[in-house]
Amino acid sequence: MTKQFHGHVLSDHALDQIFNEARTYNGWLDKPVTDEQLHAIWNLVKMAPTSANMQPARIVWAKSDEAKTKLAECAMEGNKDKIRAAPVTAIIGYDIDFHEELPWLFPHTDAKSWFEGDEESRREGAFRNSSLQGAYLILAARAVGLDCGPMSGFDAEAVNKAFFADEPRHRANFLCSIGYGDPESIFERSPRPDFDRFNRIA
């Protein structure tokens, strides 16, 4: 039987941890992130919605010194030290040929046929939904007690060659460092708009 959680609101403490008090970190405490924590993040990410459950994200968790050094070499100067210092930096990529997995990911209908022969549509869907999954990753990491430092500022083709050479249909989307953030590394919080600034109810 499916559990129903309609009407349940997270505690203020939980909302603060995930949203209100969470920050983007530029520096990290010398405290490791375990493989078990990375598995816990993924086990939350995979449960969040993507179109037709396409699950196009392909994530490389750069955790070893070798991997972090290789990734830092692909980043702009201002991001190199952030990547080297972080316990882990996730490369959120996407698979252009995600549709090959749809027969088991979305068995309700022949969803694979929707995307066959239409690479432009697959690229658009893979990029959009891997971006969603990258956002879920940030929230999941915060939910399990970690901090994040999402970033662009890297040579995507260099990352593709360095980390996806064996999967030529995979592409890098963005990066996200993960660990225990150093409070000294954050800026004063930037302004956030009120509802009426960028929203309207039609």
C-alpha positions in Angstrom: 0.0 0.0 0.0 1.3 3.5 -0.9 1.9 5.7 2.0 0.2 9.1 1.9 1.9 12.2 3.3 -0.6 14.8 2.0 -0.9 17.7 4.4 2.2 17.0 6.4 4.6 20.0 6.7 8.2 19.6 7.5 9.4 21.1 10.8 10.9 24.6 10.8 14.3 23.0 11.6 14.1 20.8 8.5 13.0 23.7 6.3 15.9 25.8 7.6 18.4 23.0 7.0 17.3 22.5 3.4 16.3 26.0 2.4 16.2 29.0 4.7 19.5 28.7 6.5 21.4 26.6 3.9 24.2 28.4 2.0 26.5 27.9 -1.0 29.9 27.2 0.4 33.3 28.1 -1.2 35.5 26.4 1.4 35.4 23.2 3.4 36.2 21.8 6.8 38.7 19.0 6.9 36.0 16.3 7.4 35.5 13.4 5.0 32.3 12.5 3.2 31.7 8.7 3.2 30.6 6.5 0.3 27.6 5.6 2.4 26.6 9.3 2.4 26.9 9.5 -1.4 24.7 6.4 -1.7 22.2 8.1 0.6 22.1 11.2 -1.6 21.5 9.1 -4.7 18.8 7.1 -3.0 16.9 10.3 -2.5 17.7 11.9 -5.9 16.3 8.8 -7.8 12.9 9.1 -6.1 12.2 12.6 -7.3 10.3 13.2 -10.5 11.7 13.3 -14.0 9.7 13.2 -17.3 8.6 9.6 -17.9 11.0 8.6 -15.2 13.8 9.1 -17.8 16.5 9.5 -15.1 19.0 11.0 -17.6 21.6 12.2 -15.0 24.9 10.4 -15.0 27.0 11.4 -12.0 30.7 11.1 -11.4 31.6 11.7 -7.8 35.2 13.0 -7.9 36.5 12.0 -4.5 40.0 10.7 -4.9 42.9 13.2 -5.1 43.6 12.0 -8.6 40.0 12.7 -9.7 39.8 16.0 -8.0 43.1 17.1 -9.5 41.9 16.0 -13.0 38.6 17.9 -12.5 40.3 21.0 -11.2 42.4 21.2 -14.3 39.2 21.6 -16.3 37.9 24.4 -14.2 38.4 28.2 -14.3 41.0 29.6 -12.0 38.6 30.7 -9.3 37.1 27.2 -9.0 40.3 25.1 -9.0 41.0 25.4 -5.3 37.4 24.8 -4.4 37.4 21.5 -6.2 40.7 20.4 -4.8 39.7 21.3 -1.2 36.2 19.8 -1.3 35.8 16.2 0.0 33.8 15.4 -3.1 32.7 17.2 -6.2 29.8 15.7 -8.2 29.9 16.0 -11.9 26.2 16.1 -12.9 26.1 14.8 -16.4 23.4 13.5 -18.7 23.0 10.7 -21.2 21.8 11.7 -24.6 20.6 8.1 -25.2 18.7 7.9 -21.9 15.8 6.5 -23.9 17.5 3.1 -24.2 16.8 2.6 -20.5 13.1 3.5 -20.7 11.7 0.0 -21.2 12.5 -0.8 -17.6 12.4 2.7 -16.1 8.9 3.4 -17.6 7.4 0.1 -18.4 3.8 1.4 -18.6 4.1 2.1 -22.3 6.6 2.2 -25.1 8.2 5.5 -24.1 11.4 4.6 -25.9 9.7 5.1 -29.2 8.8 8.7 -28.3 12.5 9.6 -28.6 13.9 7.3 -31.2 15.2 9.2 -34.2 14.9 12.6 -32.5 18.2 13.4 -31.0 17.4 17.1 -30.6 14.4 16.2 -28.4 16.5 13.8 -26.4 19.2 16.4 -25.8 16.6 18.9 -24.6 14.9 16.4 -22.3 18.2 15.1 -21.0 19.5 18.5 -20.2 16.3 19.7 -18.6 15.8 16.6 -16.5 19.4 16.2 -15.4 19.3 19.8 -14.3 16.3 18.9 -12.1 18.2 15.9 -10.8 21.2 18.1 -10.0 18.9 20.4 -8.0 17.5 17.4 -6.2 21.0 16.4 -5.4 21.7 19.7 -3.6 18.5 19.3 -1.6 19.3 15.7 -0.8 22.8 16.4 0.3 21.5 19.1 2.6 18.8 16.7 3.9 21.4 14.2 5.0 23.4 16.9 6.8 26.0 18.0 4.2 26.6 21.3 2.5 27.0 22.2 -1.2 28.8 24.4 -3.5 27.3 24.2 -7.0 29.2 25.8 -9.8 29.6 26.3 -13.5 32.9 27.9 -14.5 34.5 24.9 -16.2 35.4 23.6 -19.7 32.5 21.2 -20.4 34.3 19.5 -23.3 37.4 19.0 -21.2 35.3 17.4 -18.5 33.6 15.2 -21.1 37.0 14.0 -22.3 38.4 13.5 -18.9 35.5 11.7 -17.2 33.1 10.5 -20.0 35.6 9.2 -22.6 34.2 5.7 -22.2 30.6 7.0 -22.5 30.7 9.3 -25.6 27.0 10.0 -25.4 27.3 11.5 -21.9 27.8 15.2 -21.4 28.6 17.4 -18.4 25.9 19.7 -17.1 27.3 21.3 -13.9 29.4 20.6 -10.9 28.5 20.5 -7.2 31.1 20.3 -4.4 29.8 18.5 -1.3 31.1 18.3 2.3 31.0 20.2 5.5 31.1 23.9 4.7 33.5 26.3 6.3 31.4 29.2 7.6 34.3 31.6 6.9 34.0 30.9 3.2 30.5 32.3 2.6 29.4 35.8 1.6 26.6 37.8 3.2 23.4 36.4 1.8 22.3 38.0 -1.4 18.8 39.5 -1.7 15.8 37.2 -2.3 12.7 38.5 -4.1 9.2 38.6 -2.5 6.5 36.7 -4.3 5.0 39.6 -6.2 8.4 40.5 -7.7 8.6 37.6 -10.1 5.3 35.8 -9.7 1.7 36.2 -10.7 -1.3 34.0 -10.1 -3.4 33.7 -13.3 
